[in-house]
Amino acid sequence: MGSSDEYWRTPEQLVLLPYLTDASNVNVMDSTSKPNQSEDSVPKSISKKTIRRRLNQKKLSFLQPQRFLTSVEEHKFGTSKQHNNMMQICEKDSCTYRGCRQSKTNVSPRKSLDMNLLQPYVKIHLSGLRNDYYLNLLDWNSENLVALGLKSSVCIWNTENNNVAQTIPLHSPSTYVSSVSWINTGSCLAVGTSNGEVQLWDIETEKRLRNMLGHMSVVGALSWNQHVVSSGSRLGHIHHHDVRMAEHHIGTLRHKQGICSLKWSPSEKNLASGSCDGLLNIWPYDPGSTQISSPLQNMVHQSAVKAINWCPWLSDTLAVGGGMSDGHIRIWDTCNGKLTNSINTNSQICSMLWLPDTEEIITGHGSPRNQMTIWQYPSLVKVADAHGHRGRVLHLALSPDYKRIFSAAANDTSFIWKSSK
């Protein structure tokens, strides 16, 4: 397991809603029984006006939980004003978002080595991004929609007009979004939750397609391979779900500790899984096999394996970023399990992307500087630092045209960066 700074979190206890359909919750007086002389009983000397007022008070107290339940039922897809406020563009000097002006006057922005390489052109204030190193809450799809998990909702950000297009609320306020992943082509979004569910949503029709059960803990990682979505939990189980089938669970893989990263290779032949005990496994594509599958390769790291990504143009090459007690970038040849290159960044690596246009790597960092860094490949020579976040850069996502990067950090800010190369 990695350093305690990487925040091992467990799911909150599920809180039941005050449903009033249970007859045991409602006291109904029997017609043959005598009324008790309690504080709620009405003396004969009280006027009819007072009786009506007290009866109305009792009615209101009874209906109050039902109103709360109705508000949950009416909490439909994309209709909540509260959820639309979870992502808000920074208006720079005129921004009224809480704490925005104060942060500008008290802290001066740091300069990058070469700010011309990566420019932030949109800043977004967030509300409810969990500061949890082990979750995967950001993904960018082929239709330029960004999904970001915030508290118990997923916000869909339209990068064409820079606005919240839709929101997906979960069924319970005590359940939070723990992972998101778009299908490779199309509008289907997989959402992992803190109570072990994997939900499928169709963004075009604004409907939940299905809710796939099986996990008993937080689903912190998701990855698609055509019609199969793989999910990893904090109990160390990886489930393969064939979304076309009623009996969706078609295979299981196991780690000894919690799964914090899952990535199918570009060739769709291998699955990389990283766990909290520093183990990186490479698995073959046989999700429907009835035999117990063994990994093709095992690579041991000094901290949790969370920041991983396959090289888009070298399908057997995998980059891994180390946590707080490690801080190394490692490049692995997954065919033979050999380390081809590494470098110590002296910083926690929270997220990682390959940049196909320039054949470079970009990493999102935590302590001590919360920067984003671009590295040459294969030499791993530092090209530039990009500063802007004041919390660790937990998540990075790349646009389908490879020209823009969406970052989300622990200080409740996101940036959309544009490359000038």
N, C-alpha and C positions, 0 to 999 in steps of 0.2 A: 504493500500500500504506500501511496505517496505521502508527502509532507502534510501535516495538519493544516497548512496554509491553503491546501487545495480543497478544503471544505467538503469533507464527507458528510452528506446529508441523508436523512431518512425521511420517508413520507409522513406527513402529518396524519394523525388519527382521523378517520372519517367521522364527520359529525352528521347525525341524522336530522332531517328536517322535521319540524313539529307538525306532522300530518295529523289531522283531526278526524280522520275516517275511522279510527279505532274507537269503539264504543267505550272502552275502559277509560278513555281520557275525558269523557263527558258524563257528568253526574246528572241523571234524570230522576226526578222525584216520582215515586210510585203514587198512584192516585189514592190508594188506601192508607198510606202512611200519613202520620201527622208531621206538619212542618216543624223543623227545629228552630228554636228561638236563638238564632245566631245574629252576628252583625249584619248578615245579608238579608235577614227576614224583615218584613215591613210591618211596623205597628199599625194598629187600626186608626190611630189618631192622625196619621200622616195624610196630607191632602192628595187628591188624585194627580195633581201636577207633579208633586214630588215623586209619586209612584212611577209615573211615566218617565221622569228624568233618570231614576235609578235603573229602571228596566232598559233604557237606551244605553246607559253606561255598561250594563252587563252584556248587552248585545255587541257593543263595540269591542269589549275585551275578548269576547268569544271569536269575533270575526277578524281580529288583528292578525293572528297566525295564518288564517286562511288568505288574507290579503297578501301576506308574504309568500305563501305558496303560489298564489296566482301570479305574482310578479316573476317567480321562477319559471312558471309555465310560459309566460309571455316573453321570456328572455330569449327570443328567437334569433336566428342567424343574422348578424349585422344590423340589428335594430337598436342597440343600446347606445345612448349618447355617451355614457360613462366609458365604454370600451373605445369609442372613437377618439376620446381624449387621451388614450394611452400612448399615442404617437402624435407628436405635434412639431411642425417645422419651426426651427429657431428663426425669429425675425430680426436677428442681429441686434442692433442698438435699440430697436423699439420692442424687443421681445419682452413679454410680461410673464413668461413661464417662471414658476417658483425657483428662486435661487440663481436664475440665469444672469441677471445684471450684476449681482454680488460676485459671482465667480469671475466675471469679466474684469471688474474693477480690482479684485484682490489678487488675481493670478494672471500673469502675462504669458501669452502663448510661447511655446518653445519652437525653435526653428529646426527644420530638418537639414540633413547634410545637403540635399538637393531637392528643394520643394518643387522644382519643375517636373520631377518624375511622377509625383503623385499629389494631386490637388484635391482638397475636400470642397465640393461645390454645394452640398446639402448637409445641414446639421439637423438632427431630429432629436427632440427630447422624448424620453421614454418614461413610462410609469409601470413598474412591476416586473422588470427583468431580474430574475433570480441570480444572485451572485454565487453560482454553484459551478465549480470547475468541471464537474462530471456530466453535465447536461449538454445537449446539442439542440439549440433552440432557433437556429437560423438556416434558411435555405432559399435559393433563388431559382425559379423555374424557367423553362424555355420560352414562356410567354411574358417575361419581364415582370412577374409578380414575385414579391418577396414575402415569405411567411416567417413570422417572428412570434415565439411564444412568450406571453406576458401574463403572469399570474395564472388565472384559470381560463385564459382566452388565447386564441391565435389571431393576431392582426395580419391582414393581407395588405401589403403596401404596393401600390401601383407606381412603378418607377418612371412611367411615361408622364404622368401628371403630378407625381410626388404628393400622393394623398392616400389616406386609408380607404381602400376599396370595399373591404368587408371585414367582419369579425366573426370568429367562431367561438362561442362560449361553451364551456363544459357544463355538465349537468349539475355539478356541485361546487359551491365556492371553496370548499375545503380540499378539493382536488386541483392540482396544478398541472400545467402543461410541462412535460419533461423532455420532449423531443419532437421534431418535425422533419418531414422529408417528402419532397415532391416526386411523383412518378416521373420517369425519364422524359416522356413526351405526353402532354395532356394536362388536364386540370385537376387530377386526383391528388389529394394531399393526405398523407398518413400522419397521425398525431398520436404520440405516446403520452401516457398520463402517469401521475404519481401513484395511482391505485392499480396499475398493471394492465390497463386497457390499451389496445391499439385501434384507434378509430380511423375510418376512411371517409373523407369528405369530398364531394364534387363541388368545386368552386363555381362552375358555370350555372348549375341548377340550384346552388345554395342549399344542398341537402346532405345529411349524413347517410352514406351508403350502407355502412355496417359497423358493428362494434365487435372486435375480435378479442375474446378473453383467453386466458391461459397463464399469464404471468401473475406472480404473487407479490411483486414489488415494483418499484419505480422502473419504467421503461425509458432508459436514458439515451438510447441510440437506435436509429432506424436506417435502413439502406435498401434500395430497390434493385432488383434484377428482373427486368421485363415485368411479368405478372406476379412475381414473388417478392414480397417485402419481408425482410429479416429484421427482427427486433431483439434487443439485448436488455437484460434487466440487472438489477443490483444483487440478485442472488446468483449471478454468473451464468444464467441460461440464455441461449440464443434460440429463438423460435423462427422457423420459416413458415410464412403464410402464403398460400396460393389464393389470391383474392377472387379467382373465378369459381372457386369451389365452396359448397356449403360447409363441408368439413375442411376448414381452411388450414389447420395445423398439420403440416406434412413432414416436419423434421425438427430435430432439436440437437444443438451443440452445447457443450458445457465448458466453462472455466471454473476455477476454484473460488475466484472472487468476482466482484461486480464488473459488468461490462460498461465501459465508458466511451467506446468508439467502435463503429462498424462501417466498412466501406467495401463494396463490390468493385472489382477491378474493371478497367475500361473494356477488356476482352470478355467480361462476364464469366470468366472461368474460375476465379478465385475470390474468396472473401477474407478480408483482413479484419481481425477483432482484437481490440486492446482492452486489458483489464486493469483493475486498481492495484494489483500486485506486481505490475511491471512486465507482464507477459504479453507478447504479441504473437498471435497464431495466424497462420495462413491455411485456409480450408479449401478443399475442392468443391466444385459445384455438383453436389448430389443431394439436394434438399429432400427428395422423396425417398431416399434410401432407408430401408428397414434395418440396416446394420448400424452399429455404433461407429460413427465416423471419427477418424483420427486426423489431426492436422498434418499438412504437408511439411510445415516448418514451424519451429518455435524459436523466437528471439527474445532474450531476457534483457530488460532495461532496469535502470536504477530507480525509477519512479513510475507512477501511473501512465499508461499509454493512452492518451486522450487525443492529442493533435496528430492525426495521420491523414495522408492523402496519396493516392496513386498518381504517377506521372501520366499525363494524357497521351504522350507520344512514345513512351516506353512502358508498355503495359505490364511488365514484370518488375518495375522499379517503384519502390514505396518510400516515401519520406515520413519520418517520425520526429516529433518534437517532445523533448523531455520536460517534466514538471519542475517544481521548485528545487528539489534536491538533486536535479540532474542538469537541465538547461542546455542539453546538446541537441543539435540537428543531426540525425542519422539517416543515411541513404542506404537502403537494403536492396540487394538482388534477391527477390523472393524465389527464384528458381533453385538457387543453391544455399540460401540463407546466409550469404556473405555480406559483410558490411563494406560498402564501396567507398564511403567518405563520411566524415563527421566533423563538427566544429562546436566548440563551447561558446554559447551566447551569453553566459553568465546571467541568465534571466529565465524566469518561468515562461515556458512556451504554452500558450492556451489554445492557439488555432493556427492553421496552416493552409496555404493554397499554392498550387502551381499556376504560373502565368504563361500560357502557351505562346502568345505572340512574341514574347521576349525570351522565352525559355529560362525563366527565373522562378524563384520561390519567394513568397512573402509570408512572414510569420507575425502573429499577434502575441504580444508579451504582457506579462504582469509585472510584479515587483522586480527591479526597483523603479523602472521608468515608464511602464505602460505604453510602450511605443510599438509601431509597426515597422518591420525591417525587411528590405528587399535584398535577396542574395543571388549571386550568379550561380548557374548550374553548368557543369558539375563541380566547379572549383570551390563553391560556397564562400566566395569572397563577398564581403558586405558592399552593397551598392549605395544604399541610402536608408536613413531612418525617417519615418513620418510620425510626427507628434500631433496630438489634438485631444486624445482621451486622457482623463485624469483618474481612470480606473482601469483595471486589467482588461485587455481586449479579448473577451471570452469567445467571440464568434466572428468568423469571416465568411463571406459568400461572394462568388464571382458571377458577373453577368454573362448571358449566353454569347455575347459578342466579344467577351474577354477584355473589354475596355474599362469597365467600372467594377469597383469593389464596395461591398456593403459591410460595415463593421459595427459591432455592438459591444459596448463595454459596461463594466460593473458600476460605473458612476451614472447609469441611466442616460447615456447618450449614444446615438448612432451617427455615423457619417457615411455619405456616399462619395467615394473618391473616384477621380477620373485620371487615367494615365495619359501622359502627353507623348508617349513613345508610339 
